[in-house]
Amino acid sequence: QVQLVESGGGLVQAGGSLRLSCKVTGSIPGINTMAWYRQAPGKQREFLASITNRHMPNYADSVKDRFAISRDNAKNTIYLHMNNLKPEDTAVYFCNTAPRVFASWGQGTQVTVSS
């Protein structure tokens, strides 16, 4: 059973930066790719970025020039480095497996970007 705990969110001004962390406990056999997703109020959850066990990243077009995903396999932690944040980045950010979601969603971490 996999447990996911996201952290690192907060309130930031437009143009600022944040680094989110996702601590992964447990594993799913054969599943090595992890990803970040977000859900803004009134909107569906959307994919942001994924990273394979060999550190190969993949990004949604909407964030590829501003966000960077990384992982520390020794710490079982996934990171999302977010730069040049915009008010439209305001959302709850989650991590999970990719391309299919196999784990239960964590509580996420709230990111609020003020203009």
C-alpha positions as CSV (number, residue, x, y, z in Angstrom):
1,Q,0.0,0.0,0.0
2,V,1.3,3.4,-1.0
3,Q,0.9,6.5,1.1
4,L,1.6,10.0,-0.3
5,V,2.2,13.0,1.9
6,E,2.6,16.4,0.1
7,S,4.1,19.5,1.7
8,G,5.7,22.8,0.9
9,G,2.8,24.8,-0.3
10,G,1.9,28.3,0.9
11,L,1.1,31.8,0.0
12,V,3.4,33.5,-2.4
13,Q,3.3,36.6,-4.6
14,A,3.1,36.4,-8.3
15,G,6.6,35.9,-9.7
16,G,7.7,34.0,-6.7
17,S,8.9,30.4,-6.2
18,L,8.1,27.4,-4.2
19,R,9.4,23.8,-3.8
20,L,6.8,21.1,-3.1
21,S,7.7,17.7,-1.7
22,C,6.0,14.4,-1.8
23,K,7.1,11.7,0.6
24,V,6.2,8.3,-0.7
25,T,5.8,5.4,1.7
26,G,5.5,1.9,0.2
27,S,5.5,0.9,-3.4
28,I,3.5,-0.7,-6.2
29,P,5.3,-3.5,-8.0
30,G,6.2,-2.4,-11.5
31,I,5.2,1.3,-11.0
32,N,8.2,3.6,-11.0
33,T,6.9,6.8,-12.6
34,M,5.6,9.5,-10.2
35,A,3.9,12.7,-11.1
36,W,2.5,16.0,-9.8
37,Y,-1.1,17.0,-10.4
38,R,-3.1,20.0,-9.2
39,Q,-6.8,20.9,-8.8
40,A,-8.0,24.4,-8.8
41,P,-11.4,25.4,-7.3
42,G,-14.2,24.3,-9.6
43,K,-11.8,22.6,-12.0
44,Q,-10.8,19.0,-12.7
45,R,-7.5,17.7,-11.5
46,E,-4.8,18.1,-14.1
47,F,-1.5,16.5,-14.8
48,L,1.6,18.8,-14.4
49,A,4.8,16.7,-14.7
50,S,6.1,13.2,-14.3
51,I,9.4,11.6,-13.7
52,T,10.6,8.0,-14.2
53,N,12.7,6.1,-11.8
54,R,15.7,7.0,-14.1
55,H,14.9,10.7,-13.7
56,M,13.4,11.2,-17.1
57,P,10.9,14.1,-16.9
58,N,7.8,14.9,-18.8
59,Y,5.8,18.1,-18.6
60,A,2.4,19.5,-19.4
61,D,2.8,22.4,-21.9
62,S,1.2,24.8,-19.4
63,V,4.1,24.5,-17.0
64,K,7.2,23.2,-18.8
65,D,9.0,26.5,-18.9
66,R,8.4,27.3,-15.2
67,F,8.2,24.0,-13.3
68,A,10.8,21.3,-12.8
69,I,10.2,17.9,-11.3
70,S,12.9,15.9,-9.6
71,R,13.2,12.9,-7.3
72,D,15.5,11.5,-4.6
73,N,15.1,7.8,-4.7
74,A,17.1,7.3,-1.6
75,K,14.6,9.5,0.3
76,N,11.6,8.2,-1.6
77,T,10.7,11.9,-2.2
78,I,9.4,13.7,-5.3
79,Y,9.9,17.4,-5.7
80,L,8.2,20.1,-7.8
81,H,10.2,23.3,-8.2
82,M,7.9,26.1,-9.3
83,N,9.2,29.4,-10.6
84,N,7.6,32.5,-11.8
85,L,4.3,31.6,-10.2
86,K,1.1,33.1,-11.5
87,P,-2.3,33.6,-9.8
88,E,-3.7,30.9,-12.1
89,D,-1.3,28.4,-10.4
90,T,-3.4,28.7,-7.3
91,A,-4.6,25.1,-6.6
92,V,-4.2,22.1,-4.3
93,Y,-1.1,20.1,-5.5
94,F,-1.0,16.4,-5.3
95,C,1.4,13.6,-6.3
96,N,0.6,10.2,-7.5
97,T,1.7,7.5,-9.9
98,A,1.7,8.1,-13.7
99,P,0.5,7.7,-16.3
100,R,-2.3,5.9,-14.4
101,V,-3.2,6.8,-10.9
102,F,-2.8,3.7,-8.7
103,A,-2.5,5.1,-5.2
104,S,-5.0,6.8,-3.0
105,W,-4.8,10.5,-3.2
106,G,-3.1,12.3,-0.3
107,Q,-4.4,15.5,1.2
108,G,-2.3,17.6,-1.1
109,T,-0.7,20.9,-0.4
110,Q,-2.3,24.3,-1.0
111,V,-0.5,26.8,-3.2
112,T,-2.0,30.3,-3.3
113,V,-0.5,32.9,-5.6
114,S,-1.5,36.5,-5.0
115,S,-1.4,39.1,-7.7
